[in-house]
């Protein structure tokens, strides 16, 4: 899969000496969704702003579709669509006029058929003649996406696209993102709703304090860093763990009616077989077994905590 975006050594230091980005390396493949996760102030928006030319980087290179974003800014920027966090729209403008205007800003010829396609795709066609001020917050975010797509970009940045959107509308927007991906648009998604990354991303990047802590395929990341929990439902409750099972770090839950055992998801030597044999030898009878794997949110929180500890 070819790269559509490559970032190398990207650094941004402000006049006061604060370094928002410290040598970021990142790439985006054609037709993929990359979820960029990080706490507030991690550098996500600064990174996007540098790529889009809103903020001038201190050092490093950005290449979009083979064009240097500094030396060939116009050609590179033509390939990028941006949906910002904040909603800034002309309140008295009609939806369709707002989207047409943005297409014109990029020097594209008027194409009403394409604009109609975008508005229908985003469930905005029925609202095309409505003034922006008459729309709900969720609909305004859809207008932002329509504006970002108006000039037919190949890379789309979604910076917290579902902030302040209710759960139902958020799921509808997930479907929109999947449709965009299917049409060949490459997407960088920043979000605080980690279930979005878990549901949609092909790869996950974690940024903290202006540095990339990790970029990896979502499935491999969850297999490598995730933990599984084995829940053992007991036939009769227990009050303590037998000494013979002390090495397994078992936890008693539900008033002694169940045991929990954690193990690494990606390892072949889980210890489960020996544990179950040990339970049998200790005279503990099982009623049921179930497993649960840690979520991407839990993995993210642990990664950030580990980086904080290392930095300290």
C-alpha positions as CSV (number, residue, x, y, z in Angstrom):
1,X,0.0,0.0,0.0
2,X,1.4,3.4,-1.1
3,X,2.0,6.3,1.3
4,X,-0.1,9.4,0.7
5,X,1.4,11.3,3.6
6,X,4.8,11.2,5.2
7,X,6.0,13.3,8.1
8,X,9.7,13.2,9.2
9,X,11.3,14.9,12.2
10,X,8.4,17.4,12.6
11,X,9.2,19.9,15.3
12,X,7.3,22.9,16.5
13,X,8.8,25.2,19.2
14,X,7.0,28.4,20.1
15,X,8.7,31.7,21.0
16,X,8.5,31.1,24.7
17,X,10.5,27.9,24.3
18,X,7.6,25.5,24.6
19,X,8.0,22.5,22.3
20,X,4.6,21.3,21.1
21,X,6.1,18.7,18.7
22,X,9.4,17.1,19.2
23,X,10.6,15.3,16.1
24,X,7.4,13.5,15.0
25,X,7.7,10.7,12.4
26,X,4.4,9.5,10.9
27,X,3.1,8.1,7.6
28,X,-0.4,7.5,6.2
29,X,-1.2,4.8,3.7
30,X,-3.7,5.3,0.9
31,X,-7.2,4.2,1.8
32,X,-6.5,3.7,5.5
33,X,-7.8,5.2,8.8
34,X,-5.2,6.2,11.3
35,X,-6.5,7.0,14.8
36,X,-4.2,9.4,16.6
37,X,-4.8,9.2,20.3
38,X,-3.4,11.4,23.1
39,X,-4.4,13.4,26.2
40,X,-5.2,17.1,26.0
41,X,-2.1,19.1,25.1
42,X,-0.4,16.1,23.6
43,X,0.2,17.8,20.2
44,X,-2.5,16.3,18.1
45,X,-4.0,19.6,16.8
46,X,-0.6,21.2,16.4
47,X,0.5,18.3,14.2
48,X,-2.6,18.6,12.0
49,X,-2.2,22.4,11.9
50,X,1.4,22.0,10.7
51,X,0.4,19.6,7.9
52,X,-2.4,21.9,6.8
53,X,-0.2,25.0,6.8
54,X,-2.1,26.7,9.6
55,X,1.0,26.6,11.8
56,X,4.6,26.9,10.5
57,X,6.8,24.1,11.8
58,X,10.2,24.8,13.2
59,X,11.9,21.8,11.6
60,X,11.1,18.6,9.7
61,X,9.5,17.7,6.4
62,X,5.9,17.0,5.3
63,X,5.1,15.3,2.0
64,X,1.6,14.9,0.7
65,X,1.0,12.9,-2.5
66,X,4.7,13.4,-3.4
67,X,4.5,17.2,-2.9
68,X,6.6,19.0,-0.3
69,X,4.1,20.8,1.9
70,X,6.5,23.8,2.3
71,X,8.1,24.1,-1.2
72,X,4.9,23.1,-3.1
73,X,2.3,24.2,-0.6
74,X,-0.6,24.8,-3.0
75,X,-0.3,21.4,-4.6
76,X,0.1,19.7,-1.3
77,X,-2.8,21.6,0.3
78,X,-5.1,20.7,-2.6
79,X,-4.9,17.1,-1.5
80,X,-5.9,17.8,2.1
81,X,-9.3,18.2,3.7
82,X,-9.7,19.4,7.3
83,X,-12.5,19.1,9.7
84,X,-11.5,21.3,12.7
85,X,-12.6,20.9,16.3
86,X,-14.3,24.2,16.5
87,X,-17.4,25.0,14.5
88,X,-16.8,28.2,12.5
89,X,-19.4,28.7,9.8
90,X,-21.2,31.7,8.3
91,X,-24.5,31.5,10.2
92,X,-26.6,33.3,7.5
93,X,-25.3,31.3,4.5
94,X,-27.3,28.4,3.1
95,X,-25.7,24.9,3.5
96,X,-25.3,24.4,-0.3
97,X,-23.8,27.8,-0.8
98,X,-21.3,27.2,2.0
99,X,-20.0,24.0,0.5
100,X,-19.9,25.5,-3.1
101,X,-17.9,28.4,-1.8
102,X,-15.3,26.2,-0.2
103,X,-14.9,24.3,-3.5
104,X,-14.3,27.5,-5.3
105,X,-11.7,28.6,-2.8
106,X,-9.5,25.7,-4.0
107,X,-10.0,26.7,-7.6
108,X,-12.2,23.9,-8.5
109,X,-14.9,24.3,-11.2
110,X,-18.5,24.3,-10.1
111,X,-19.8,20.8,-10.0
112,X,-23.4,20.7,-8.6
113,X,-23.6,16.9,-9.2
114,X,-20.6,16.3,-6.9
115,X,-21.9,18.7,-4.3
116,X,-25.2,17.0,-4.3
117,X,-23.4,13.6,-3.9
118,X,-21.6,14.9,-0.8
119,X,-24.7,16.4,0.8
120,X,-26.7,13.2,0.2
121,X,-23.8,11.1,1.6
122,X,-23.9,13.2,4.8
123,X,-27.7,13.3,5.0
124,X,-27.6,17.1,4.3
125,X,-29.5,17.2,1.0
126,X,-32.8,18.0,2.6
127,X,-31.2,20.8,4.5
128,X,-29.4,22.3,1.5
129,X,-31.4,25.5,1.4
130,X,-31.4,25.9,5.2
131,X,-29.3,28.6,6.8
132,X,-26.5,27.3,8.9
133,X,-27.8,29.0,12.0
134,X,-31.0,26.8,11.8
135,X,-29.0,23.6,12.1
136,X,-28.3,21.4,15.1
137,X,-24.8,21.0,16.4
138,X,-24.5,17.6,14.8
139,X,-25.7,18.9,11.4
140,X,-23.2,21.7,11.6
141,X,-20.4,19.2,12.0
142,X,-21.7,17.4,8.9
143,X,-21.5,20.7,7.1
144,X,-17.8,21.0,8.2
145,X,-17.2,17.5,6.7
146,X,-18.9,18.5,3.5
147,X,-16.8,21.6,3.2
148,X,-13.6,19.6,3.8
149,X,-14.6,17.2,1.0
150,X,-15.8,19.9,-1.4
151,X,-12.5,20.1,-3.3
152,X,-12.1,16.2,-3.6
153,X,-9.1,15.7,-1.2
154,X,-7.2,12.5,-0.9
155,X,-6.4,13.0,2.8
156,X,-9.0,14.0,5.3
157,X,-8.1,15.2,8.9
158,X,-10.9,14.7,11.4
159,X,-10.0,16.6,14.5
160,X,-12.4,15.5,17.2
161,X,-15.3,15.2,14.7
162,X,-17.9,13.9,17.1
163,X,-17.2,16.2,20.1
164,X,-20.6,17.2,21.5
165,X,-22.5,14.9,19.3
166,X,-25.0,12.4,20.8
167,X,-24.4,8.7,20.6
168,X,-26.8,8.0,17.8
169,X,-25.4,10.7,15.6
170,X,-21.9,9.6,16.5
171,X,-22.6,6.1,15.1
172,X,-24.1,7.6,12.0
173,X,-20.9,9.6,11.5
174,X,-18.8,6.4,11.9
175,X,-20.8,5.0,9.0
176,X,-20.0,8.1,7.0
177,X,-16.3,7.7,7.7
178,X,-16.4,4.1,6.6
179,X,-18.0,5.2,3.3
180,X,-15.3,7.8,2.8
181,X,-12.7,5.2,3.3
182,X,-14.4,2.9,0.8
183,X,-14.3,5.7,-1.7
184,X,-10.4,5.9,-1.4
185,X,-10.1,8.8,1.1
186,X,-7.2,8.4,3.6
187,X,-8.2,9.5,7.0
188,X,-6.4,10.7,10.2
189,X,-8.8,10.7,13.1
190,X,-8.2,12.4,16.5
191,X,-10.7,11.6,19.1
192,X,-11.3,11.4,22.9
193,X,-13.9,8.6,22.2
194,X,-11.5,5.7,22.1
195,X,-14.3,3.4,21.0
196,X,-14.2,5.3,17.7
197,X,-10.6,4.3,17.2
198,X,-11.4,0.7,18.2
199,X,-14.4,0.5,15.8
200,X,-12.9,2.2,12.8
201,X,-9.1,2.5,12.7
202,X,-6.7,0.3,10.7
203,X,-3.8,1.6,12.7
204,X,-3.5,3.4,16.0
205,X,-0.9,6.1,16.9
206,X,-0.4,7.4,20.4
207,X,1.1,10.8,20.9
208,X,2.0,12.4,24.3
209,X,4.0,15.5,25.1
210,X,4.7,16.1,21.4
211,X,6.2,12.7,20.7
212,X,4.9,9.6,19.0
213,X,4.9,6.8,21.6
214,X,3.7,4.2,19.2
215,X,2.1,3.5,15.8
216,X,0.9,0.0,15.1
217,X,-1.9,-1.9,13.4
218,X,-4.9,-2.0,15.8
219,X,-5.2,-5.7,15.9
220,X,-1.5,-6.3,16.5
221,X,-1.4,-3.6,19.2
222,X,-4.3,-5.2,21.1
223,X,-2.8,-8.6,20.8
224,X,0.6,-7.5,21.9
225,X,-0.3,-5.1,24.7
226,X,-3.8,-6.3,25.6
227,X,-4.5,-8.5,28.6
228,X,-7.2,-11.0,29.0
229,X,-9.2,-11.8,32.1
230,X,-10.4,-15.3,32.8
231,X,-13.5,-15.3,34.9
232,X,-14.1,-18.6,36.8
233,X,-17.6,-19.0,38.2
234,X,-17.5,-21.4,41.2
235,X,-20.0,-24.1,42.2
236,X,-19.5,-23.1,45.8
237,X,-18.2,-19.8,47.2
238,X,-14.7,-19.5,48.7
239,X,-13.3,-17.2,51.3
240,X,-9.6,-17.3,50.5
241,X,-7.2,-18.6,47.8
242,X,-5.5,-21.9,48.6
243,X,-1.8,-21.6,49.2
244,X,-1.1,-24.0,46.3
245,X,-2.6,-21.4,44.0
246,X,-0.8,-18.3,45.4
247,X,1.5,-17.9,42.4
248,X,-1.4,-17.2,40.1
249,X,-2.4,-13.8,41.5
250,X,-6.1,-14.8,41.6
251,X,-8.7,-12.4,42.8
252,X,-11.9,-13.3,44.6
253,X,-14.9,-11.4,43.4
254,X,-18.7,-11.5,43.9
255,X,-18.5,-12.5,47.5
256,X,-16.4,-15.5,46.8
257,X,-18.6,-16.9,44.0
258,X,-16.0,-16.2,41.2
259,X,-12.3,-15.9,40.6
260,X,-10.5,-13.6,38.2
261,X,-7.2,-14.5,36.5
262,X,-5.3,-12.0,34.2
263,X,-2.8,-13.1,31.5
264,X,-1.1,-11.7,28.5
265,X,-3.3,-11.9,25.4
266,X,-0.5,-12.5,22.9
267,X,1.4,-15.3,24.8
268,X,1.1,-19.0,24.1
269,X,1.9,-19.9,27.7
270,X,-1.1,-18.5,29.5
271,X,-0.9,-20.8,32.5
272,X,-4.6,-21.6,32.2
273,X,-4.3,-25.3,31.9
274,X,-2.1,-25.6,35.0
275,X,-4.4,-23.2,36.9
276,X,-7.5,-25.3,36.1
277,X,-5.7,-28.4,37.2
278,X,-4.6,-26.7,40.4
279,X,-8.2,-25.7,41.1
280,X,-9.3,-29.3,40.7
281,X,-6.5,-30.6,43.0
282,X,-7.5,-28.0,45.6
283,X,-11.1,-29.3,45.5
284,X,-12.6,-26.2,43.9
285,X,-15.3,-27.0,41.5
286,X,-16.0,-24.7,38.5
287,X,-19.5,-23.9,37.2
288,X,-18.6,-21.7,34.2
289,X,-15.7,-20.0,32.4
290,X,-15.5,-16.8,30.4
291,X,-12.8,-14.5,29.0
292,X,-12.6,-10.7,28.4
293,X,-9.8,-8.8,26.5
294,X,-8.7,-5.4,27.6
295,X,-10.1,-2.5,25.5
296,X,-8.1,-0.1,23.4
297,X,-8.9,2.6,26.1
298,X,-7.2,0.5,28.8
299,X,-4.2,0.0,26.6
300,X,-4.0,3.7,25.8
301,X,-4.2,4.7,29.4
302,X,-1.5,2.3,30.3
303,X,0.8,3.5,27.5
304,X,0.5,7.1,28.5
305,X,1.1,6.2,32.2
306,X,4.2,4.2,31.2
307,X,5.5,7.1,29.2
308,X,4.9,9.5,32.0
309,X,6.7,7.2,34.4
310,X,9.7,6.9,32.1
311,X,9.9,10.6,31.6
312,X,9.9,11.2,35.3
